[in-house]
Amino acid sequence: MSITVLAVGKKHEPWVAEGIDRYSRRLRKPYDLTWKLLQHSAKDHDAARDEESARILQSLTPRQHVILLDERGTNISSPTLASHLQQRFDASRGVVVIIGGAYGVNAELQSRADFTWSLSKLVFPHQLVRLILAEQVYRAQEISSGKPYHHV
C-alpha cells in the first residue's frame, strides 16, 4: 500500500521538487508518495477537462481509494486526514490523490472519487498544491505514529 498522486501538469519546478523531496525522504510505507504526472491536454475548456479526466480514469483500479483535490470539497484537519489515510491502509487499500488540470475534472471522475478534499477555499497554483500535499502526507504519518511534529 502506498499513496499515488496523479497530477495533470508539467514536471515539478526545482523549488517544488526540492520541497517534495525533503518530505518524501522522511516518509515510510504506507505513507510513501509516488508521483505520476500527466500532460495537459492541447484542447480547451470542456474538451481538455474530458480528455484529462479520461486519462486519469484509465489509470485507476476499482480497489483504490480515490481522493480528489478540489476547492469545493470538504475542508478537513490534519488529524482527520491522518485518520482517513490510516483507515484505508488498515483496510489494505491503496490511495490515489488526484490533482486535476487547469479546467478541473469532469462529472464522471468526480463521481469516481471516494472523497473530495479541499486544502482551502483559496485556489493555489498546481505546483504549490503538490508541495502542500507532500507536507500534509508527512504530517499525517507523524500524527499516526504519535510523533511530536504536529502540535495541537
C-alpha positions in Angstrom: 0.0 0.0 0.0 1.1 3.5 -0.7 -0.1 6.8 -2.0 -0.1 7.6 -5.7 -0.5 11.2 -6.8 -1.9 11.6 -10.3 -1.4 15.2 -11.3 -2.1 16.9 -14.6 0.7 19.3 -15.5 4.4 19.9 -16.1 7.2 18.3 -14.1 8.0 19.7 -10.7 9.7 23.1 -10.8 13.1 23.0 -9.0 11.8 24.7 -5.8 8.8 22.4 -5.7 11.0 19.3 -6.3 13.3 20.3 -3.5 10.4 20.6 -1.1 8.7 17.4 -2.2 12.0 15.6 -1.9 12.5 16.9 1.6 9.3 15.5 2.8 9.4 12.3 0.7 12.8 11.3 2.2 11.1 11.2 5.6 8.2 9.1 4.5 7.9 5.4 5.3 5.4 2.9 3.9 2.5 3.1 3.6 2.8 6.9 3.5 5.3 7.0 0.7 4.4 9.0 -2.4 4.6 8.0 -6.0 4.1 10.8 -8.5 2.5 10.3 -11.9 2.4 13.5 -14.0 0.0 13.5 -16.9 0.5 16.0 -19.7 -2.0 18.9 -20.2 -4.5 18.4 -23.0 -3.9 20.5 -26.1 -7.6 21.2 -26.2 -9.6 24.0 -24.4 -12.1 24.1 -21.6 -14.6 21.2 -21.6 -12.7 19.2 -24.2 -9.5 19.5 -22.1 -11.3 18.6 -18.9 -12.9 15.5 -20.6 -9.6 14.3 -22.2 -7.6 14.7 -19.0 -10.3 13.1 -16.8 -10.5 10.1 -19.2 -6.7 9.6 -18.9 -6.9 9.8 -15.1 -9.9 7.3 -15.0 -7.9 4.8 -17.2 -5.1 4.9 -14.5 -7.4 3.9 -11.7 -8.3 0.5 -10.4 -11.6 -0.4 -8.7 -9.9 -1.2 -5.4 -8.1 2.1 -5.0 -9.4 4.7 -2.6 -9.6 7.9 -4.7 -9.2 11.4 -3.1 -9.9 14.3 -5.5 -8.4 17.7 -4.6 -10.9 20.4 -5.3 -11.5 23.8 -3.6 -15.2 22.9 -3.5 -14.5 19.8 -1.5 -14.5 19.1 2.3 -12.0 21.1 4.3 -10.5 18.7 7.0 -7.9 19.0 9.7 -4.6 17.3 9.6 -5.5 14.8 12.3 -8.7 13.9 10.3 -6.5 13.4 7.2 -4.2 11.1 9.2 -7.2 9.1 10.4 -8.7 8.9 6.9 -5.5 7.6 5.4 -4.8 5.2 8.2 -8.2 3.6 7.9 -7.6 2.9 4.2 -4.2 1.4 4.9 -5.7 -0.7 7.7 -8.2 -2.0 5.1 -5.3 -2.7 2.6 -6.5 -0.1 0.1 -4.1 1.9 -1.9 -4.8 5.6 -2.0 -4.7 7.8 -5.2 -4.8 11.6 -4.8 -5.9 13.4 -8.0 -4.8 16.9 -8.9 -6.8 17.8 -12.0 -5.8 20.2 -14.8 -6.5 23.9 -15.2 -10.2 23.2 -16.1 -10.7 20.7 -13.3 -12.2 17.3 -13.8 -15.4 16.1 -15.4 -18.5 14.7 -13.6 -17.5 11.1 -14.3 -14.2 11.5 -12.5 -15.9 13.5 -9.7 -18.4 10.6 -9.2 -15.5 8.1 -9.1 -13.8 9.9 -6.2 -14.4 8.4 -2.8 -13.6 11.7 -1.1 -13.3 15.2 -2.4 -10.8 17.2 -0.3 -10.3 20.9 -0.2 -7.0 22.2 1.0 -8.5 25.6 1.3 -11.3 27.7 -0.2 -8.5 29.6 -1.9 -7.2 28.4 -5.3 -3.5 27.6 -5.4 -1.1 27.1 -8.3 -0.7 23.3 -9.0 3.0 23.4 -8.2 2.2 24.8 -4.7 -0.6 22.2 -4.2 1.9 19.4 -4.8 4.2 20.8 -2.1 1.4 21.3 0.4 0.2 17.7 -0.3 3.7 16.3 0.3 3.9 18.1 3.6 0.4 17.0 4.7 1.1 13.4 4.0 4.3 13.6 6.1 2.3 15.3 8.8 -0.3 12.6 8.6 2.4 10.0 9.0 3.8 11.7 12.1 0.3 12.1 13.7 -0.5 8.5 13.1 2.8 7.4 14.7 2.3 9.7 17.7 5.4 11.9 16.8 5.5 15.5 18.0 5.7 17.1 14.5 2.1 18.2 14.7 1.3 20.5 17.7 -2.3 20.9 18.8 
